[in-house]
Every structure is written in structure tokens, then in C-alpha cells.
Amino acid sequence: MSRSPAEMKRQPLCVVGPSDSGKTTFLESLIDHLSTVGQVGTIKSIHHDIEPDTPGKDTYRHRQAGAETVVGVTPSLSFQISTNGKADTEDEADILEAIVSDLKTNGYQFILIEGFHASSYPKFILSDGGEADLTAYDVSPPVVGRTTRQEVDSEAIASAIIDGTLFQ
């Protein structure tokens, strides 16, 4: 099956900005719009260790016994926990690239990333303040847009993602 010109222009999009700038709320809105036309996968950069599993439960015990990856399947959800994180690589871009590649291989049409401001993927900068706040935030190019959470138009941005024009 061939891809449309718009699909060929689409790229993963990083949403970056300071804490409490509205990134997650903005992503929720983008996901709501994008999921009406295709599968959406998201990736979240977390700066501190968390325990996503329940200590003492079977999947947790599998990991504690030495499994590098554990996949849990419930009646309504599935999840994967792997022992490799950002600290296990010299360049966090390597792990991000591997995850993006897996999502693409699994057929996701839209990949949204919260964080990873140093990656090579296009970035949309979201701020909670004025213009000074937007220009002070240091990110690696390319930057495809920047706005404040008060002014963001998630429907228009979702449309630009769908038709590929955000990435031109």
C-alpha cells in the first residue's frame, strides 16, 4: 500500500517547553484530534526514575528475576516494560530512535513525543509566559512552531500535522 504525499511528509513531533507550560494538556488535545484519522503513539521523557509496575505482582517479579523485557496483557490493555532506559546509553537519541522505529514498524501514523528537546525531530515549543519565555528555551533545531498555552490552537496544529504542512 502506497503512502500519500501528506503521510510521507509526516514526522514524529516533539512538544517541548518548561515544566507546567501545558505540554501534556496540549498533547491530550492533539491526540484527541489525530486519533480520529489514525493511530497515535506517544513517548514521554521522564527525568527521574519511576516504578511503573506493582511491586510483588507477577510482571514485577519476572523483571526482578532478570527478564530484560516484560509484556503484560490484560483483557483491555497491554504494556511493555524494558530494563533499558536513558541512563543505559551514551546518547538518549539512540533509545528515542529505537522506540520511534518500533512505533513506525507497528503502523502508527502519528508519533508525539513529550520532551527530548535535544533530539533531531521537529519541535513545537510551548510556554506558559510571554515572548521572552519562548525565546529563552534552548532546543535543538528544527523548531516548527512556538506559542504559549493561552494562545495554542491545537485543532489547527493537528490539521497541519495531518496534512504534513507543519513539517515544511
C-alpha positions in Angstrom: 0.0 0.0 0.0 1.5 3.3 -1.0 1.6 6.3 1.3 0.0 9.7 0.4 2.2 12.8 -0.1 0.9 14.1 3.3 1.9 10.8 5.0 5.4 11.0 3.5 5.9 14.5 5.0 4.8 13.5 8.5 7.4 13.1 11.1 7.4 12.5 14.8 6.8 15.7 16.7 8.4 16.7 20.0 6.5 19.0 22.2 8.9 20.8 24.4 8.9 23.6 27.0 9.4 24.4 30.7 7.6 22.5 33.4 3.9 23.5 33.8 3.8 25.1 30.4 0.8 23.0 29.3 2.6 20.3 27.2 0.6 17.4 28.5 -2.7 19.2 28.1 -1.7 20.3 24.6 -0.7 16.7 23.7 -4.1 15.4 25.1 -5.9 17.7 22.7 -3.6 16.8 19.7 -4.2 13.1 20.5 -7.9 13.6 20.5 -7.8 15.3 17.1 -5.3 12.9 15.5 -6.8 9.7 16.7 -9.9 10.4 14.6 -7.8 9.8 11.5 -5.1 7.4 12.5 -3.2 5.6 15.2 -1.3 7.8 17.7 1.7 6.6 19.7 3.3 8.8 22.4 6.6 8.9 24.1 7.3 10.7 27.3 10.7 11.8 28.5 10.8 11.3 32.3 13.8 12.9 34.2 13.6 10.7 37.3 13.2 7.0 37.9 9.6 5.8 38.5 8.2 2.3 39.1 5.5 1.7 36.5 4.8 -1.8 37.8 3.3 -3.1 41.0 5.9 -4.5 43.4 5.1 -8.1 44.2 2.9 -8.7 41.2 3.9 -11.3 38.6 5.3 -8.9 35.9 7.3 -7.1 38.5 8.7 -10.5 39.8 9.6 -11.5 36.2 11.7 -8.4 35.9 13.2 -8.8 39.3 14.2 -12.4 38.3 16.2 -11.0 35.4 13.8 -10.6 32.4 15.0 -7.6 30.3 11.6 -7.1 28.9 8.2 -8.0 30.4 5.0 -7.7 28.5 1.7 -7.7 30.4 -1.6 -8.4 28.6 -4.9 -7.7 30.3 -8.4 -8.0 28.9 -8.3 -4.3 27.8 -4.6 -3.2 27.8 -1.1 -4.5 27.1 2.1 -2.9 28.3 5.8 -3.5 27.9 8.5 -2.7 30.5 12.1 -3.0 29.5 15.2 -2.6 31.7 16.9 -0.2 29.3 16.4 3.5 29.9 18.2 6.8 29.1 21.0 6.0 31.5 21.9 2.8 29.6 23.0 4.7 26.5 25.6 7.3 25.8 23.2 9.3 23.7 19.5 9.3 24.7 18.7 10.0 21.0 19.6 6.3 20.3 16.9 5.0 22.6 14.4 7.5 21.2 15.2 6.5 17.7 14.7 2.8 18.5 11.3 3.5 20.1 10.2 5.7 17.2 11.3 2.9 14.8 9.2 0.3 16.7 6.2 2.6 16.6 6.5 3.1 12.9 7.0 -0.6 12.3 3.8 -1.2 14.3 1.9 1.1 11.9 1.4 4.3 14.0 0.6 7.2 11.7 1.3 9.8 14.3 4.1 9.9 16.9 4.1 12.6 19.5 6.9 13.0 21.9 6.8 15.0 25.1 10.3 16.3 25.8 13.6 15.2 24.2 14.4 18.8 23.3 17.9 17.8 22.1 16.6 15.3 19.6 16.8 15.8 15.8 13.0 15.5 15.4 10.9 18.6 14.7 9.9 20.5 17.8 6.9 22.6 18.9 7.8 24.9 21.8 5.0 25.6 24.3 5.4 28.2 27.0 3.3 29.5 29.9 4.6 33.0 29.6 5.4 35.8 27.1 7.8 36.0 24.2 10.9 36.2 26.4 10.0 32.8 27.9 9.7 31.3 24.4 13.0 32.6 23.1 14.9 31.7 26.2 14.1 28.0 26.0 17.1 26.2 24.4 16.2 23.4 21.9 18.0 21.8 19.1 16.6 22.5 15.6 14.3 22.1 13.8 11.7 24.2 15.5 8.4 24.1 13.6 6.4 26.3 15.9 6.2 28.1 19.2 3.4 29.6 21.2 2.0 30.0 24.7 -0.5 27.7 26.3 -3.0 30.5 26.3 -2.8 31.0 22.5 -2.2 27.5 21.3 -4.7 26.3 18.6 -4.5 22.5 18.9 -7.1 21.9 16.2 -5.1 23.9 13.6 -1.8 22.3 14.6 -3.4 18.8 14.4 -4.6 19.7 10.9 -1.1 20.8 9.9 0.3 17.5 11.3 -2.3 15.5 9.3 -1.7 17.2 6.0 2.1 17.4 6.6 2.3 21.2 6.3 3.7 21.6 9.8 6.9 19.9 8.7 7.5 22.0 5.6 
